[in-house]
């Protein structure tokens, strides 16, 4: 690739936009030095090239992942894009480039730095999503279930099948504070949309009663003589606590003495 031009790609930050960048890199023989969103404050010395998402080109690249590498490459790239891996687009582009050259053997080479790094990042994504299936706490507001999360990875697309199936007859919203997007669901329909700001309504008295009941239940089932704070933090990391009902207090209540 010595004759390829090094550029900095600026794209919309979406998965289709990233795949379009991969397409453009091969069409124009360009090696990306970095990928950035339009609002990215970073300054680069490489020439910038803005790439608009092109669905047909993105689908062509996505199909090629299964045809030229292996079907599992599609899942690895799609999930890898949702991770919080620093410079994840560069890792993914290098993986795709090596996969086109090596074929299916690429995925089997677990010692390869590209494969091992992406596998580790995807494992952390999947683990965090699994934790949130048990740690999301909903509040009822005018007939709608509302919850907020603050994940490290972009877990909403991974969580969507679970909650849309689990609460298939409900209407609910899950807002991601980190990535500023929300999953909206009503029976038979769902959408994940960008949402720069989200403010949940103040809980009504009925909702406050349910929260008190849940906290009372949480306290009641605790066995004081077997309290193990270290084990609890291993199974329920503290970064989840601030959005979990059992660790919160209502306005005007004294701080909780947690078991």
C-alpha positions in Angstrom: 0.0 0.0 0.0 3.0 2.2 -0.5 1.3 4.1 -3.3 -1.9 4.8 -1.4 -2.6 8.4 -0.2 -3.0 9.0 3.5 -6.1 11.0 4.4 -8.3 11.8 7.4 -11.9 10.8 6.9 -14.7 13.0 8.2 -18.0 11.2 8.3 -21.4 11.3 10.1 -20.4 8.8 12.8 -22.9 6.1 11.7 -22.2 2.5 10.8 -23.3 3.1 7.1 -21.0 6.1 7.0 -18.0 4.1 8.2 -18.7 1.3 5.7 -18.9 4.0 3.0 -15.4 5.2 4.1 -14.1 1.7 3.7 -15.6 1.6 0.2 -14.1 5.0 -0.7 -10.7 4.0 0.6 -10.5 1.1 -1.9 -12.0 3.0 -4.8 -9.6 6.0 -4.4 -6.7 4.0 -2.9 -6.6 6.0 0.3 -5.3 4.8 3.7 -7.1 6.5 6.5 -4.9 8.1 9.2 -8.0 8.7 11.4 -11.8 8.9 11.3 -13.6 11.9 12.8 -17.1 13.3 13.1 -17.7 16.8 11.8 -17.8 18.2 15.4 -14.6 16.4 16.4 -12.3 19.1 17.9 -9.1 17.2 17.0 -6.7 18.8 14.5 -4.9 16.7 11.9 -2.0 17.4 9.6 -3.4 14.9 7.0 -5.6 16.2 4.2 -9.3 15.8 5.3 -11.9 14.3 3.1 -15.6 14.4 3.9 -17.5 11.2 3.1 -21.3 11.1 2.9 -23.0 7.9 3.8 -24.1 5.9 0.7 -26.4 3.0 1.6 -25.6 1.0 -1.6 -21.9 1.3 -1.1 -22.2 0.4 2.6 -24.3 -2.7 1.8 -21.7 -3.8 -0.8 -18.9 -3.6 1.8 -21.1 -5.4 4.4 -21.8 -8.3 2.0 -18.1 -8.5 1.2 -17.2 -9.1 4.8 -19.1 -12.5 4.7 -18.0 -13.3 1.2 -14.3 -12.4 1.3 -13.6 -13.1 5.0 -16.2 -15.1 6.8 -19.8 -14.7 7.9 -18.6 -14.1 11.4 -16.7 -11.1 10.3 -19.9 -9.2 9.8 -20.9 -9.6 13.4 -17.5 -8.8 14.6 -17.3 -5.5 12.6 -20.9 -4.5 13.4 -20.5 -5.2 17.2 -17.0 -3.7 17.1 -18.4 -0.5 15.8 -20.6 -0.2 19.0 -17.7 -0.5 21.4 -15.8 2.2 23.2 -12.5 1.0 21.9 -10.3 4.0 21.2 -9.9 4.6 17.5 -12.3 1.8 16.8 -12.7 2.7 13.2 -9.0 2.4 12.5 -8.9 -1.0 14.2 -11.9 -2.1 12.2 -10.5 -0.8 8.9 -7.2 -2.6 9.5 -9.1 -5.8 10.4 -11.1 -5.6 7.1 -8.0 -4.9 5.1 -6.1 -7.8 6.6 -9.2 -10.0 6.3 -9.6 -9.3 2.6 -6.0 -10.4 2.1 -6.1 -13.5 4.4 -9.7 -14.7 4.1 -11.5 -16.8 6.7 -8.2 -17.8 8.4 -8.1 -14.3 9.8 -10.9 -15.0 12.3 -9.3 -18.2 13.5 -6.0 -16.5 14.3 -6.9 -15.5 17.9 -3.3 -14.4 18.6 -3.5 -11.7 15.9 -3.5 -8.3 17.6 -6.3 -7.1 15.4 -8.5 -10.1 16.1 -7.7 -10.3 19.8 -8.2 -6.5 20.4 -11.6 -6.5 18.6 -12.7 -9.7 20.3 -11.9 -8.2 23.7 -13.7 -5.0 23.0 -16.8 -6.9 21.7 -16.7 -9.2 24.8 -16.8 -6.1 27.0 -19.7 -4.7 25.0 -21.7 -7.9 25.3 -20.9 -8.2 29.0 -22.1 -4.6 29.7 -25.3 -5.2 27.7 -25.9 -8.4 29.7 -25.4 -6.5 33.0 -28.0 -3.9 31.8 -30.6 -6.5 31.1 -30.8 -6.9 34.9 -29.8 -3.4 36.0 -32.2 -1.2 34.0 -34.8 0.4 36.3 -38.1 1.6 34.7 -40.4 4.3 36.1 -44.0 4.6 35.1 -44.9 8.1 33.7 -48.4 8.6 32.2 -48.6 5.0 31.0 -45.0 5.0 29.6 -42.1 3.1 31.1 -39.0 5.3 31.2 -35.5 4.4 32.1 -32.0 5.9 31.8 -28.6 4.3 31.4 -25.0 5.6 31.3 -23.0 2.9 29.6 -19.4 2.9 28.4 -20.3 1.2 25.2 -23.2 1.9 22.8 -25.4 -0.9 24.2 -28.8 0.2 23.1 -28.8 -1.7 19.8 -27.7 -4.8 21.6 -30.3 -4.3 24.4 -33.2 -3.6 21.9 -34.2 -7.3 21.1 -34.2 -8.2 24.8 -36.4 -5.4 26.0 -38.7 -5.3 22.9 -39.4 -9.0 23.5 -39.6 -8.8 27.3 -42.0 -5.8 27.3 -43.7 -6.5 23.9 -47.0 -5.2 25.2 -45.7 -2.1 26.9 -44.7 1.3 25.7 -41.3 2.3 26.9 -38.3 4.6 26.5 -34.7 3.9 27.4 -32.4 6.9 27.2 -28.6 6.5 26.9 -26.9 9.5 28.6 -23.5 8.7 27.3 -24.3 8.5 23.5 -27.4 10.8 23.7 -29.8 8.5 22.0 -33.0 6.8 23.0 -34.8 3.6 22.2 -38.5 4.2 21.7 -40.9 1.3 21.7 -44.6 0.7 21.4 -46.2 -2.6 20.5 -45.0 -3.6 17.0 -42.8 -0.6 16.4 -39.4 0.6 17.7 -36.7 3.2 16.8 -33.4 4.3 18.1 -33.0 8.0 17.6 -30.5 10.7 18.5 -31.7 12.8 21.5 -29.5 15.6 22.6 -31.4 16.2 25.8 -33.8 14.1 27.9 -35.6 15.1 31.0 -37.8 12.6 32.8 -40.9 14.0 34.4 -41.1 14.2 38.2 -42.4 10.9 39.6 -46.0 10.9 40.8 -47.0 9.6 44.2 -47.9 6.2 42.9 -44.5 5.8 41.3 -42.8 7.0 44.5 -44.8 4.3 46.4 -43.6 1.6 44.1 -40.0 2.8 44.5 -40.3 2.7 48.3 -41.8 -0.8 48.1 -38.9 -2.0 45.9 -36.3 -0.5 48.3 -38.1 -2.1 51.2 -38.0 -5.5 49.5 -34.3 -5.0 48.6 -33.5 -4.3 52.3 -35.8 -7.1 53.6 -34.1 -9.9 51.6 -30.6 -8.9 52.7 -29.0 -11.1 55.3 -27.1 -8.7 57.5 -24.6 -11.4 58.8 -23.6 -12.3 55.3 -23.1 -8.8 53.8 -20.0 -8.8 51.6 -19.5 -5.4 50.0 -16.5 -6.6 47.9 -18.5 -9.4 46.3 -21.5 -7.1 45.8 -19.4 -4.6 43.9 -18.0 -7.4 41.8 -21.4 -8.6 40.8 -23.0 -5.1 40.7 -20.3 -2.5 39.9 -20.8 0.9 41.6 -21.0 2.8 38.3 -24.5 1.3 37.8 -25.8 2.3 41.2 -26.7 5.9 40.6 -29.5 5.0 38.2 -30.8 2.0 40.2 -33.9 2.6 42.3 -32.6 0.5 45.3 -29.6 2.9 45.8 -31.5 6.1 45.4 -33.5 8.3 47.8 -36.5 10.5 47.1 -36.4 14.2 47.6 -36.7 15.0 51.3 -35.7 11.6 52.5 -32.5 11.0 54.5 -29.6 9.2 52.9 -30.1 5.4 52.7 -28.1 3.1 55.0 -27.5 0.4 52.5 -27.3 -3.2 53.7 
